[in-house]
Amino acid sequence: MSSFFIKKKGPQKVFKKSDLPGSKRKNDGSTGNKLQKKLTSKHNEEISSDSETESPAVHRKRRANVEEEFDETPQEKKLRLAKLYLDQLRNEEEKKAEEESFESELIAGRLEEDVVSVPAPLLPPDESEIRLLRGHKLPVTCLVISPDDKNVFSAAKDCSIIKWDVESGKRLHTIAGGRKGTEDRHLGHTAHILCMSISSDGKYLATGDMNKLILIWEAATCKHLYKFTGHRGPVSGLSFRRGTHDLYSASHDRSIKVWNVDENAYVETLFGHQDVITGLDSGSRERCVTAGGRDRTVRVWKIAEESQLVFHGHDGSIDCIQLINEEHMITGSDDGSVSLWNVNKKKPLSTVKAAHGQHGDMGLEQPYWVSAVAALHNSDTVASGANGSHNSKVQLWKCGQGFRRLEPLFSVPVNGFVNSLKFSSSGKFLVAGVGQEHRLGRWWSLKGVKNGLYIIPLKRQLSEKLDAPNAEEKTE
């Protein structure tokens, strides 16, 4: 068989300059055959990434360089070198831009935390000011508040989605749920909705259900846009990255998926959890945080670096998680504890055991499950909700100096399982989604409980009142 690299003598030659005196390309046929056999044996050999032997690609590259040495004119060489120089400059500029962008994100995050002024203390709301919005037939499982604080979107086990007007408490739009088996002809959900998220510009609403589906809606009109499939288990967590339309999804199949809603496209899948994922949240960085249920881990996923950080601290299933800012987060567990974390430390900064009290006979007490947590973004205020009692409550907490402890502020009584909590962007109200059952199952049911949304107003002590005693002292 003739060599691929060196042809036999004939009317056509591979190299036009091969006949020049002193040429290094003069080889007889036997040399070509030996080289061909050597290259063939190299191709058939399995080379590992740790091997020190030279690969066939290196031979080809060297031979190509020799060809270029003889075929290239001075003008072509100048052009090639100029292109190489331009490519090098372009790569250096791109790397520099990436580093500057990363540094600016870090600085912006730190500035957001440092610039936030210390707010006045929160005051417990009057029970007469708390409103209950009813519309779902079955327990509310999740909710989100629009960025302008004018609307609330809620979803429930009845597969429906309702858009509410916060000021009037009226239903603006209802997306009815469909029956099982009507997936092909029904635009909405036909299984329990477990999670939802709204983009930071209020354009897109995403919802996930027990049927492994993610549906994308136009938030303003509640018009259905896209359907994302790919998860092999119920979709249990959704979150839009702040300032973008990148969507992160978590599932009981133990995976995280990344989507681009603008392009209606799937991006990638991440694995790591050893049990079903029960909660997910994200901020403005290209990363997300997840709660791993019974594997008792919290994970921070660095999407760009394709790496993850694993945190341990709870004794039970971690059922809910929420970012406070880019550096801190809060979690709740069915062991009754609430934990405060820093993303750079593997253990909690602070943990409150039996955060919502205990129930049961003497000596057999069990803590109430913490089923929902929420955080007022870039502040020191967080909230947690428990379940399993007609006398449930939403507990508000203050993160102590340096986020090193959780201090209880006050509690707000509600009726039923607290399945979802969200603060408004302005911090003027808190919404709690409640129901007769836990959002993830039907372990027990509370009869007489009304499924709905509690709108809890949040008021702060006025600075004038704080300064009044000092003013009186000066007057005297």
C-alpha positions as CSV (number, residue, x, y, z in Angstrom):
1,M,0.0,0.0,0.0
2,S,1.4,3.4,-1.0
3,S,2.1,5.9,1.8
4,F,-0.4,8.6,2.4
5,F,2.3,11.1,3.2
6,I,5.0,10.2,0.6
7,K,3.9,9.2,-2.9
8,K,5.9,7.2,-5.4
9,K,7.8,8.8,-8.2
10,G,5.6,9.9,-11.0
11,P,4.7,12.9,-13.2
12,Q,3.3,14.8,-10.1
13,K,5.4,15.6,-7.1
14,V,4.2,16.6,-3.6
15,F,6.7,19.3,-3.1
16,K,7.8,21.6,-5.9
17,K,11.0,22.5,-4.2
18,S,12.0,19.0,-3.3
19,D,14.6,18.8,-6.1
20,L,16.5,21.8,-4.9
21,P,20.1,21.1,-3.7
22,G,20.3,20.5,0.0
23,S,16.6,19.7,0.3
24,K,15.8,17.7,3.5
25,R,12.7,16.1,2.0
26,K,14.6,13.5,-0.2
27,N,13.5,10.1,1.0
28,D,13.5,6.7,-0.7
29,G,10.5,4.4,-0.8
30,S,11.7,2.2,2.0
31,T,11.9,5.1,4.4
32,G,8.3,6.0,3.5
33,N,7.1,2.4,4.1
34,K,8.8,2.3,7.5
35,L,7.3,5.6,8.5
36,Q,3.8,4.5,7.4
37,K,4.1,1.2,9.4
38,K,5.2,3.2,12.5
39,L,2.3,5.6,12.2
40,T,-0.2,2.8,11.6
41,S,1.0,1.0,14.8
42,K,0.6,4.3,16.7
43,H,-3.0,4.7,15.5
44,N,-3.9,1.2,16.7
45,E,-2.3,1.7,20.1
46,E,-4.5,3.0,23.0
47,I,-2.9,6.1,24.5
48,S,-4.0,7.3,27.9
49,S,-3.9,10.9,29.0
50,D,-1.0,10.1,31.3
51,S,1.1,8.5,28.5
52,E,4.5,10.1,27.8
53,T,4.7,8.7,24.3
54,E,4.3,11.0,21.4
55,S,0.9,10.9,19.6
56,P,0.4,10.6,15.9
57,A,-1.0,14.2,15.9
58,V,2.5,15.4,16.9
59,H,4.0,13.6,13.9
60,R,1.4,15.1,11.6
61,K,2.0,18.6,13.0
62,R,5.8,18.3,12.5
63,R,5.3,17.2,8.9
64,A,2.8,20.0,8.3
65,N,5.4,22.5,9.7
66,V,8.0,21.1,7.2
67,E,5.5,21.4,4.3
68,E,4.8,25.0,5.3
69,E,8.5,25.7,5.5
70,F,8.9,24.8,1.8
71,D,5.5,25.9,0.4
72,E,5.3,29.3,2.1
73,T,6.3,32.5,0.4
74,P,7.7,35.5,2.3
75,Q,4.4,37.3,1.9
76,E,2.4,34.3,3.1
77,K,4.6,34.0,6.1
78,K,4.1,37.6,7.1
79,L,0.4,37.2,6.7
80,R,0.4,34.1,8.9
81,L,2.5,35.7,11.6
82,A,0.2,38.8,11.6
83,K,-2.9,36.6,12.0
84,L,-1.2,34.7,14.9
85,Y,-0.3,38.0,16.6
86,L,-3.9,39.3,16.2
87,D,-5.3,36.1,17.6
88,Q,-3.0,36.4,20.6
89,L,-4.1,40.0,21.2
90,R,-7.7,39.0,20.9
91,N,-7.3,36.1,23.5
92,E,-5.5,38.4,25.9
93,E,-8.2,41.0,25.6
94,E,-11.0,38.5,26.2
95,K,-9.3,37.0,29.2
96,K,-8.7,40.5,30.6
97,A,-12.4,41.4,30.0
98,E,-13.5,38.2,31.8
99,E,-11.3,39.0,34.8
100,E,-12.6,42.6,35.0
101,S,-16.2,41.4,34.8
102,F,-15.7,38.9,37.6
103,E,-14.0,41.5,39.8
104,S,-16.8,44.0,39.1
105,E,-19.4,41.4,40.1
106,L,-17.6,40.8,43.4
107,I,-17.3,44.5,44.1
108,A,-20.9,45.1,43.2
109,G,-22.0,42.3,45.6
110,R,-19.9,43.7,48.4
111,L,-21.1,47.3,47.8
112,E,-24.8,46.1,47.9
113,E,-24.1,44.6,51.3
114,D,-22.2,47.5,52.6
115,V,-24.4,50.3,51.3
116,V,-27.6,48.9,52.7
117,S,-28.5,51.1,55.6
118,V,-29.5,49.6,59.0
119,P,-33.3,49.6,58.9
120,A,-35.5,50.5,61.8
121,P,-36.9,47.6,63.9
122,L,-39.9,45.7,62.6
123,L,-43.1,45.9,64.5
124,P,-45.6,43.0,64.9
125,P,-48.6,43.5,62.6
126,D,-52.1,43.9,64.0
127,E,-54.1,40.7,63.3
128,S,-56.9,42.8,61.8
129,E,-54.6,44.0,59.1
130,I,-53.7,40.4,58.0
131,R,-55.7,39.4,54.9
132,L,-56.5,35.8,53.7
133,L,-56.9,35.4,49.9
134,R,-58.9,32.3,48.9
135,G,-59.2,30.8,45.5
136,H,-57.5,27.5,45.3
137,K,-59.5,24.3,46.0
138,L,-56.5,22.4,47.3
139,P,-53.4,23.4,49.4
140,V,-51.2,26.2,48.1
141,T,-47.7,24.8,47.4
142,C,-45.7,27.8,46.1
143,L,-45.9,31.5,45.3
144,V,-43.9,34.4,43.9
145,I,-44.3,38.2,44.0
146,S,-43.8,40.4,41.0
147,P,-40.7,42.7,41.1
148,D,-43.0,45.8,41.3
149,D,-44.9,44.3,44.3
150,K,-48.2,44.7,42.6
151,N,-49.1,41.1,41.9
152,V,-48.7,37.7,43.5
153,F,-48.7,34.4,41.6
154,S,-49.7,31.3,43.5
155,A,-50.0,27.6,42.5
156,A,-51.6,24.6,44.3
157,K,-52.2,20.9,44.3
158,D,-55.3,21.5,42.2
159,C,-52.9,22.2,39.3
160,S,-54.1,25.8,38.9
161,I,-52.2,29.1,38.8
162,I,-53.8,32.3,40.1
163,K,-52.6,35.9,39.5
164,W,-53.6,38.2,42.3
165,D,-53.8,42.0,42.7
166,V,-52.1,42.7,46.1
167,E,-53.8,46.0,46.8
168,S,-57.4,44.9,46.2
169,G,-56.9,41.2,46.9
170,K,-58.8,40.3,43.7
171,R,-58.0,37.5,41.2
172,L,-56.8,39.0,37.9
173,H,-56.3,35.7,36.0
174,T,-56.7,32.0,36.6
175,I,-55.0,29.3,34.7
176,A,-57.1,26.2,35.4
177,G,-55.5,22.8,36.0
178,G,-56.3,19.9,33.8
179,R,-57.2,16.3,34.6
180,K,-54.8,13.5,34.5
181,G,-54.5,12.1,30.9
182,T,-55.2,15.4,29.2
183,E,-51.6,16.5,28.9
184,D,-51.7,16.5,25.0
185,R,-54.6,19.0,24.7
186,H,-54.4,21.0,28.0
187,L,-52.1,24.0,28.0
188,G,-51.7,24.2,31.7
189,H,-50.6,21.7,34.4
190,T,-52.3,18.3,34.9
191,A,-50.3,17.4,38.1
192,H,-49.5,19.0,41.4
193,I,-47.4,22.2,40.9
194,L,-44.5,22.2,43.3
195,C,-42.5,25.3,42.4
196,M,-42.5,28.5,40.5
197,S,-40.2,31.5,39.8
198,I,-40.5,34.9,38.1
199,S,-37.6,36.7,36.3
200,S,-36.2,39.8,37.9
201,D,-37.7,42.0,35.1
202,G,-41.1,40.5,35.5
203,K,-41.2,39.2,32.0
204,Y,-41.3,35.4,32.4
205,L,-43.0,33.1,34.9
206,A,-41.8,29.5,35.2
207,T,-43.7,26.7,36.9
208,G,-42.8,23.0,37.6
209,D,-45.0,20.0,38.5
210,M,-45.1,16.4,39.5
211,N,-45.3,15.3,35.8
212,K,-41.6,16.4,35.3
213,L,-42.7,19.4,33.2
214,I,-41.5,23.0,33.3
215,L,-43.9,25.5,31.7
216,I,-42.9,29.1,30.8
217,W,-45.6,31.8,30.8
218,E,-45.7,35.5,29.9
219,A,-46.2,37.0,33.4
220,A,-48.2,40.1,32.2
221,T,-50.8,38.2,30.2
222,C,-50.5,34.6,31.6
223,K,-50.0,33.4,28.1
224,H,-48.3,30.0,27.7
225,L,-45.0,30.3,25.8
226,Y,-42.8,27.2,26.1
227,K,-42.6,23.7,27.6
228,F,-39.3,22.3,28.9
229,T,-38.9,18.5,29.3
230,G,-35.9,16.5,30.3
231,H,-36.2,15.8,34.0
232,R,-36.9,12.2,35.0
233,G,-38.6,13.1,38.3
234,P,-40.9,15.8,39.7
235,V,-39.6,19.3,39.3
236,S,-39.1,20.6,42.9
237,G,-37.2,23.9,42.5
238,L,-37.0,26.8,40.0
239,S,-35.1,30.0,40.1
240,F,-34.2,32.7,37.5
241,R,-30.7,34.2,37.8
242,R,-31.1,37.8,38.7
243,G,-30.7,40.2,35.8
244,T,-31.0,37.4,33.2
245,H,-33.4,35.0,31.7
246,D,-31.2,32.0,32.6
247,L,-33.4,29.4,34.5
248,Y,-32.1,26.8,37.0
249,S,-34.3,23.8,37.8
250,A,-34.0,21.1,40.4
251,S,-35.8,17.7,40.5
252,H,-36.4,14.6,42.5
253,D,-34.1,12.9,39.9
254,R,-31.3,14.5,41.8
255,S,-30.1,16.7,39.0
256,I,-29.9,20.4,38.3
257,K,-30.6,21.7,34.8
258,V,-29.8,25.0,33.2
259,W,-32.0,26.6,30.6
260,N,-32.0,29.8,28.5
261,V,-35.6,31.0,28.2
262,D,-34.9,33.7,25.6
263,E,-33.6,31.1,23.3
264,N,-36.1,28.4,24.4
265,A,-33.0,26.2,24.9
266,Y,-31.5,23.6,27.2
267,V,-27.9,24.4,28.3
268,E,-26.5,21.7,30.6
269,T,-27.2,19.2,33.5
270,L,-25.4,19.0,36.8
271,F,-25.2,16.0,39.2
272,G,-24.1,15.6,42.8
273,H,-26.9,15.1,45.3
274,Q,-27.5,11.6,46.6
275,D,-31.3,12.1,47.3
276,V,-34.2,14.1,45.9
277,I,-33.6,17.8,45.7
278,T,-36.2,19.7,47.7
279,G,-35.3,23.4,47.2
280,L,-33.3,25.7,45.0
281,D,-32.4,29.4,44.9
282,S,-30.0,31.7,43.0
283,G,-28.7,35.3,43.0
284,S,-27.0,37.5,40.4
285,R,-23.8,35.3,40.1
286,E,-23.6,32.4,37.8
287,R,-24.3,29.9,40.6
288,C,-27.2,28.4,42.5
289,V,-27.8,26.8,45.9
290,T,-29.8,23.6,46.6
291,A,-31.2,21.6,49.5
292,G,-30.7,17.9,49.2
293,G,-33.4,16.4,51.3
294,R,-32.4,13.2,53.0
295,D,-28.8,13.4,51.9
296,R,-28.6,16.2,54.5
297,T,-26.4,18.4,52.4
298,V,-26.6,22.0,51.1
299,R,-24.7,22.6,47.9
300,V,-23.4,25.6,46.1
301,W,-23.1,25.0,42.3
302,K,-20.5,27.2,40.5
303,I,-21.9,26.8,37.0
304,A,-19.0,28.4,35.0
305,E,-16.3,26.5,36.9
306,E,-18.4,23.3,36.8
307,S,-17.8,22.7,40.4
308,Q,-19.8,22.4,43.6
309,L,-19.3,23.0,47.4
310,V,-20.9,20.6,49.9
311,F,-22.2,21.8,53.3
312,H,-23.3,19.7,56.3
313,G,-25.2,20.8,59.4
314,H,-28.8,19.5,59.7
315,D,-29.7,16.2,61.4
316,G,-32.9,15.7,59.3
317,S,-34.1,16.2,55.7
318,I,-33.4,19.8,54.5
319,D,-36.6,20.9,52.9
320,C,-36.2,24.5,52.1
321,I,-33.4,27.0,51.2
322,Q,-33.2,30.8,50.4
323,L,-30.3,33.1,49.7
324,I,-30.1,36.3,51.9
325,N,-27.4,37.9,49.7
326,E,-24.6,36.5,47.6
327,E,-22.6,35.3,50.6
328,H,-25.3,34.1,53.1
329,M,-28.3,31.7,53.0
330,I,-30.9,30.2,55.3
331,T,-32.2,26.7,55.4
332,G,-35.0,24.8,57.2
333,S,-35.3,21.1,58.1
334,D,-37.8,18.5,59.3
335,D,-35.7,18.2,62.4
336,G,-37.2,21.5,63.4
337,S,-34.1,23.6,63.0
338,V,-33.3,26.8,61.1
339,S,-29.7,27.3,60.1
340,L,-27.8,30.4,58.9
341,W,-24.8,29.8,56.5
342,N,-21.9,31.5,54.8
343,V,-21.1,30.1,51.3
344,N,-17.4,30.1,52.3
345,K,-17.8,27.9,55.4
346,K,-18.8,24.3,55.4
347,K,-20.7,24.4,58.8
348,P,-23.6,26.7,59.8
349,L,-22.8,30.1,61.4
350,S,-25.9,29.6,63.6
351,T,-28.5,27.0,64.2
352,V,-31.8,27.3,66.2
353,K,-33.1,23.9,67.3
354,A,-36.8,23.4,67.6
355,A,-37.3,26.9,66.1
356,H,-41.1,26.5,66.1
357,G,-41.6,24.5,69.3
358,Q,-42.4,20.9,69.9
359,H,-45.5,18.7,70.1
360,G,-46.3,15.3,71.6
361,D,-46.5,13.6,75.0
362,M,-44.0,14.2,77.8
363,G,-40.8,12.5,77.0
364,L,-41.8,11.9,73.4
365,E,-41.7,15.4,72.1
366,Q,-41.0,16.0,68.4
367,P,-40.2,19.4,66.9
368,Y,-42.5,20.9,64.3
369,W,-41.1,20.6,60.8
370,V,-39.7,23.8,59.2
371,S,-41.4,23.7,55.8
372,A,-40.6,27.1,54.4
373,V,-38.0,29.9,54.7
374,A,-37.8,33.4,53.2
375,A,-35.3,36.2,53.2
376,L,-35.6,39.9,52.5
377,H,-32.9,40.4,49.9
378,N,-29.7,42.2,51.0
379,S,-31.1,42.7,54.6
380,D,-30.8,41.1,58.0
381,T,-34.5,39.9,58.0
382,V,-35.5,36.3,57.4
383,A,-38.7,34.3,58.1
384,S,-39.6,30.6,58.7
385,G,-42.8,28.7,58.6
386,A,-43.8,25.4,60.2
387,N,-46.5,22.9,59.8
388,G,-48.6,20.3,61.5
389,S,-50.8,22.4,63.7
390,H,-54.0,24.5,63.7
391,N,-51.9,27.0,65.6
392,S,-49.0,27.3,63.1
393,K,-47.0,30.5,62.9
394,V,-44.6,32.4,60.8
395,Q,-41.6,33.4,62.8
396,L,-39.5,36.4,61.8
397,W,-35.8,36.5,62.7
398,K,-33.0,39.1,62.7
399,C,-29.5,38.0,61.6
400,G,-27.1,39.2,64.3
401,Q,-24.0,41.3,63.8
402,G,-21.8,39.7,61.1
403,F,-24.6,37.1,60.4
404,R,-23.3,35.0,63.3
405,R,-26.6,34.4,65.1
406,L,-30.4,34.3,64.6
407,E,-32.4,36.5,67.0
408,P,-36.2,36.0,67.1
409,L,-38.3,39.2,66.4
410,F,-41.9,38.1,66.6
411,S,-44.3,35.5,65.3
412,V,-47.5,35.8,63.2
413,P,-50.2,33.1,63.8
414,V,-51.6,31.4,60.8
415,N,-53.8,28.3,60.3
416,G,-52.4,25.2,58.5
417,F,-49.2,24.0,56.8
418,V,-47.0,26.9,55.8
419,N,-45.8,25.7,52.4
420,S,-44.3,28.8,50.9
421,L,-43.0,32.2,52.1
422,K,-42.0,35.3,50.2
423,F,-41.0,38.9,51.1
424,S,-41.9,41.7,48.8
425,S,-39.0,43.5,47.1
426,S,-39.8,46.7,49.1
427,G,-40.1,44.7,52.4
428,K,-43.5,46.2,53.1
429,F,-45.3,42.8,53.3
430,L,-44.8,39.1,53.6
431,V,-46.9,36.5,51.8
432,A,-47.5,33.0,53.3
433,G,-49.0,30.2,51.2
434,V,-50.9,27.7,53.5
435,G,-53.0,24.6,53.1
436,Q,-54.4,21.5,54.8
437,E,-51.5,19.4,53.7
438,H,-47.7,19.5,53.3
439,R,-46.7,20.5,49.7
440,L,-44.6,17.4,49.2
441,G,-47.0,14.8,50.5
442,R,-50.2,13.8,52.3
443,W,-48.8,12.4,55.6
444,W,-51.7,14.0,57.5
445,S,-54.4,16.6,56.8
446,L,-55.7,19.4,59.0
447,K,-59.5,19.6,58.7
448,G,-61.1,23.0,58.9
449,V,-58.0,24.8,57.6
450,K,-58.6,27.2,54.7
451,N,-56.3,26.9,51.7
452,G,-55.1,30.4,50.6
453,L,-52.6,33.2,50.9
454,Y,-51.9,35.3,54.0
455,I,-50.9,38.9,53.2
456,I,-48.9,40.0,56.3
457,P,-48.1,43.8,56.4
458,L,-44.7,44.7,57.7
459,K,-44.2,48.1,59.4
460,R,-41.1,49.6,60.9
461,Q,-40.7,51.9,63.8
462,L,-40.5,55.5,62.6
463,S,-37.2,57.3,63.2
464,E,-39.2,60.3,64.5
465,K,-40.5,58.1,67.4
466,L,-37.0,56.9,68.1
467,D,-35.6,60.5,68.3
468,A,-38.6,61.9,70.2
469,P,-37.3,61.0,73.8
470,N,-33.9,62.6,72.9
471,A,-35.7,65.7,71.6
472,E,-37.7,66.0,74.8
473,E,-34.6,65.7,77.0
474,K,-32.9,68.5,75.0
475,T,-36.0,70.7,75.4
476,E,-36.0,70.3,79.2
